[in-house]
Amino acid sequence: MDPIDHKTSPEISLVLSSGGLKPIASIALFDFLKEEKIPVDLLVGCSGGGIYAGMFSMGYSSSEMINITRKFLEGTGFSAIDYRTLLSIGKLAGGRFDLSKGLLKDEAPLEMCQNVFKDQYLETLPIKTILQATDIQLGKGVVLESGKLAEAVYASAAMYPLLPPIFMEGKWLADGAFTAPLPITEAVKRGADIIIAMIFNEKMASKPKKFIDSFYNMNRAYSQSLIRSQLSLAIDLHHYELIIINVNFEKYFSYSDPSNIEELVELGRMAVTERRDEILRAINNFNKIKK
């Protein structure tokens, strides 16, 4: 493979899909880009993909991303139930519906976002970063390009009604996977020369043992359908090179089990290795055309 001429390098966009914990596999792509000294001009993320897009843009190393994820999952994580909301579903005494609440409390996830992303703002990140969220009152996708990064990441990944929405830009926002689990058209609209999209193909829980497993099965079903339609549209619209990295998970991975982290990262490395030469070839071909 010819060496990359960085003087004429194309504008490169990374798009990371939703997928719960699975987008931690994107660490393998970050490592590859760093090793090859390939600059990234735009990051587009949704839900879990938005979490790791934000961390990569801030400059966190792979080991730091893994440690942050492990610490959160081993802590209180997703365990704090909001009993008032739970009781409201059955119209039981003490229950009360509140649009700002979810079945789980948001203290731990929000605290994690604030600790990780600190006082950073989307518009001042070293790499232009866009996060996909959903307006839960209008059912419309919302693209976040400015504001506090911690709040934007939480909004993009808040799995409503499990997690509460967050009020931003005059809207109640939650998980972007409801409207654009693979927000690839955002990269197309911004004129990227090469788009590298990483898709985390989740295995369904064929024998769900918990309510949460069934809930995630439904999320996966509509997310996969939306991804297929968004990908088809992007292929029709994009003018240069679109590289798809499919990370296929042949077994079901729990969204909250920290013991899965190393295996998920390794599956990401295998998927990136399969597309490594294709990525380098696309960049070199673009450079030759420019010359």
Secondary structure, 3 states (H helix, E strand, C coil): CCCCCHHHCCCEEEEECCCCCHHHHHHHHHHHHHHCCCCCCEEEEECHHHHHHHHHHHCCCHHHHHHHHHHHHHCCCCCCECHHHHHHHCCCCCCCCCCCCCCECCHHHHHHHHHHHCCCEHHHCCCEEEEEEEECCCCEEEEECCCEHHHHHHHHHCCCCCCCCEEECCEEEEEHHHCCCCCHHHHHHCCCCEEEEEEEECCCCCCCCCHHHHHHHHHHHHHHHHHHHHHHHHHHHCCCEEEEEEEECCCCCCCCCHHHHHHHHHHHHHHHHHHHHHHHHHHHHHHHHHC
